[in-house]
Amino acid sequence: MKKARYFFACSIICALLCSCAIQSRIPSNTDSQTSTRLIEKPSFPAETQPYREINRWETIQTKLLEVISGANTFFSHDFEKTLTIDDYCSTYGMDDAVKITKYAIIDLDQDNVPEIVLGITENEQSDFGFLVLRYENDSVVGYDFTYRQMIDLKKDGTFGYLGGVADTGYARLNFTDNSWEYIKICNVTETADTVMFFCNGQEVSKEAYWETVAEQDSKEEVE
């Protein structure tokens, strides 16, 4: 009986020692520098984003960049056909000289995947308009915007727009059903005898509207 108790006690001690040895081999967060570097990404908090979201961002970004480089095509919703970037410039400009002079990688609709906004010049006129490339239904698609539809794009994906006196303000984009719409942050409308101010779809005072405009203007522009 004493021998049985002795062997039982020895078994427990061995199990505890093995458990401590295994725990000591598990690296701490501070030792896992490679993993931390892997998930660092602008606009993606490293401590909260799962690996699959970062990998998805990088995969889609690669597909978009392939279109810019000419290695792949995209479907233009405005021209309703598949084009290369060179084809797009020729179709867009027809007899005019159209070029893509700059681009920005940004999450316009806050769905944790990137879009690419390309700046279009026509006959050397800067900021003539924009082409937005995004990934939809396993392919790259493009949407055209005039300069007045997307002014001073910010790092958080918001921008100004000019719809004339009928509707002017700041917004972000929402994509749906092969189209897009504004999610308005603040805007002002004017009729023959009335000027109305809105923030997030609710009518507000003139002062509240201009406070929101000041916040938008203070944001950093996209690189």
C-alpha positions in Angstrom: 0.0 0.0 0.0 2.8 2.4 0.8 4.5 1.6 -2.5 1.2 2.4 -4.3 1.1 5.8 -2.6 4.7 6.4 -3.4 4.3 5.7 -7.1 1.1 7.8 -7.2 2.9 10.8 -5.7 5.8 10.4 -8.1 3.4 10.3 -11.1 1.8 13.6 -10.0 5.2 15.3 -9.5 6.4 14.2 -13.0 3.2 15.5 -14.6 3.6 18.9 -13.0 7.3 19.1 -14.1 6.4 18.2 -17.7 3.6 20.8 -17.6 6.0 23.5 -16.4 8.5 22.6 -19.1 5.9 22.9 -21.9 4.7 26.2 -20.6 8.2 27.6 -20.5 8.6 26.8 -24.2 5.6 28.9 -25.3 6.9 32.3 -26.6 5.5 35.4 -25.1 4.0 38.2 -27.2 7.1 40.2 -26.8 9.2 37.3 -28.3 6.9 37.0 -31.3 8.4 39.8 -33.4 7.9 38.1 -36.7 4.2 37.8 -36.2 3.9 41.4 -35.1 5.7 42.6 -38.2 3.5 40.4 -40.4 0.2 42.0 -39.2 1.3 45.6 -39.1 -0.8 47.5 -41.7 -2.0 51.1 -42.0 -5.5 51.5 -40.7 -5.4 47.9 -39.3 -4.6 47.8 -35.5 -2.1 45.0 -35.2 -3.3 43.8 -31.9 -6.9 43.2 -33.0 -6.9 42.2 -36.7 -6.9 38.5 -37.6 -4.3 37.2 -40.0 -6.9 36.3 -42.6 -8.0 39.9 -42.9 -4.5 41.1 -43.5 -3.9 38.4 -46.1 -7.1 39.3 -47.8 -6.1 43.0 -47.9 -2.7 42.0 -49.5 -4.3 39.6 -52.0 -6.8 42.1 -53.3 -4.2 44.9 -53.3 -2.0 42.7 -55.5 -4.9 42.1 -58.0 -5.6 45.9 -58.2 -1.9 46.7 -58.8 -1.8 44.1 -61.6 -4.4 46.2 -63.4 -2.4 49.4 -62.9 0.7 47.7 -64.3 -1.1 46.5 -67.4 -0.8 42.8 -66.4 -4.5 42.4 -66.0 -7.8 43.9 -67.1 -10.9 45.3 -65.3 -14.5 45.7 -66.1 -15.6 49.4 -66.5 -19.1 49.9 -65.3 -19.2 53.3 -67.1 -18.1 51.9 -70.5 -19.7 48.5 -69.8 -16.8 46.5 -71.1 -13.5 44.9 -70.0 -10.4 47.1 -70.5 -6.8 47.4 -69.8 -5.6 50.7 -68.3 -4.3 51.8 -71.8 -7.6 50.8 -73.4 -9.4 52.8 -70.7 -7.4 56.0 -71.3 -7.9 55.7 -75.1 -11.7 55.1 -74.6 -12.0 57.8 -72.0 -10.1 60.5 -74.0 -11.0 59.6 -77.5 -9.3 62.5 -79.3 -7.9 64.0 -76.1 -4.7 63.0 -74.3 -5.7 61.1 -71.2 -3.2 59.9 -68.6 -3.2 58.3 -65.2 -0.8 60.4 -63.2 -1.1 59.2 -59.6 -2.9 56.7 -57.4 -3.7 56.0 -53.8 -4.5 52.7 -52.0 -7.3 53.3 -49.5 -10.3 51.7 -47.9 -13.1 54.0 -49.2 -16.1 52.2 -47.8 -14.6 50.9 -44.6 -15.0 47.2 -45.3 -11.4 46.3 -44.5 -10.4 45.7 -48.1 -8.6 48.2 -50.3 -9.7 50.2 -53.3 -7.3 52.1 -55.5 -8.1 55.7 -56.6 -6.4 56.8 -59.8 -6.0 60.4 -60.7 -6.9 61.2 -64.4 -5.5 64.2 -66.3 -6.9 65.2 -69.7 -4.8 67.4 -72.0 -2.4 68.0 -69.1 -5.2 69.3 -66.8 -4.5 68.1 -63.3 -7.3 66.4 -61.3 -9.7 66.2 -64.2 -11.3 63.1 -62.6 -10.8 59.8 -60.9 -11.1 56.1 -61.6 -11.8 53.9 -58.6 -10.8 50.3 -58.9 -12.2 47.7 -56.5 -12.6 44.0 -56.2 -16.2 42.7 -56.7 -17.4 39.1 -57.3 -13.9 37.7 -57.9 -12.9 40.4 -60.4 -11.6 43.9 -60.6 -14.1 46.6 -61.6 -13.9 50.4 -62.1 -16.1 53.4 -61.5 -15.6 56.9 -63.0 -15.8 60.1 -60.9 -15.5 63.7 -62.0 -13.3 66.0 -60.0 -16.3 67.6 -58.4 -17.6 64.3 -57.1 -14.5 63.5 -55.1 -12.6 66.5 -53.8 -9.6 66.5 -51.4 -9.7 62.8 -50.5 -8.7 62.2 -46.9 -6.8 59.2 -45.4 -10.0 57.9 -43.7 -11.8 57.7 -47.1 -14.0 60.8 -46.7 -14.0 63.7 -49.2 -15.9 66.8 -50.4 -18.3 67.0 -53.3 -19.9 69.8 -55.2 -23.5 69.1 -56.4 -24.2 72.8 -57.1 -26.4 74.8 -54.8 -28.8 71.9 -54.6 -26.4 69.7 -52.6 -22.8 70.3 -51.5 -20.9 68.8 -48.6 -18.7 65.9 -47.4 -19.3 62.2 -47.7 -17.8 58.7 -48.0 -18.7 56.0 -50.6 -20.9 52.9 -50.3 -20.8 50.4 -53.1 -23.9 48.3 -53.9 -25.4 46.4 -56.8 -22.8 47.4 -59.3 -23.1 51.1 -58.4 -22.2 53.5 -55.7 -23.9 56.1 -53.4 -22.8 58.8 -51.0 -23.0 58.3 -47.3 -23.3 62.0 -46.4 -21.4 63.3 -43.4 -22.6 66.9 -43.7 -24.2 68.8 -46.5 -26.0 72.0 -47.3 -29.0 72.5 -49.7 -30.3 75.7 -51.1 -33.5 76.7 -52.8 -34.8 80.1 -53.9 -35.7 81.1 -50.4 -34.2 78.5 -48.0 -30.8 77.3 -47.0 -30.8 74.0 -44.9 -27.8 72.4 -43.1 -27.5 68.7 -42.4 -25.2 66.4 -40.5 -25.6 62.6 -40.8 -29.0 63.1 -42.4 -30.3 65.3 -39.6 -31.1 69.0 -40.0 -28.7 71.1 -37.8 -27.8 74.7 -37.1 -25.5 76.6 -39.4 -22.9 76.6 -36.6 -23.0 72.9 -36.1 -22.6 72.4 -39.8 -19.5 74.5 -40.0 -18.0 72.8 -37.0 -18.3 69.5 -38.9 -16.8 71.1 -42.0 -13.8 72.3 -39.9 -13.3 68.8 -38.6 -13.3 67.4 -42.1 -10.9 70.1 -43.4 -8.4 69.3 -40.6 -8.1 65.7 -41.6 -4.9 64.6 -43.5 -5.2 64.1 -47.2 -4.5 60.7 -48.7 -1.0 60.0 -49.9 
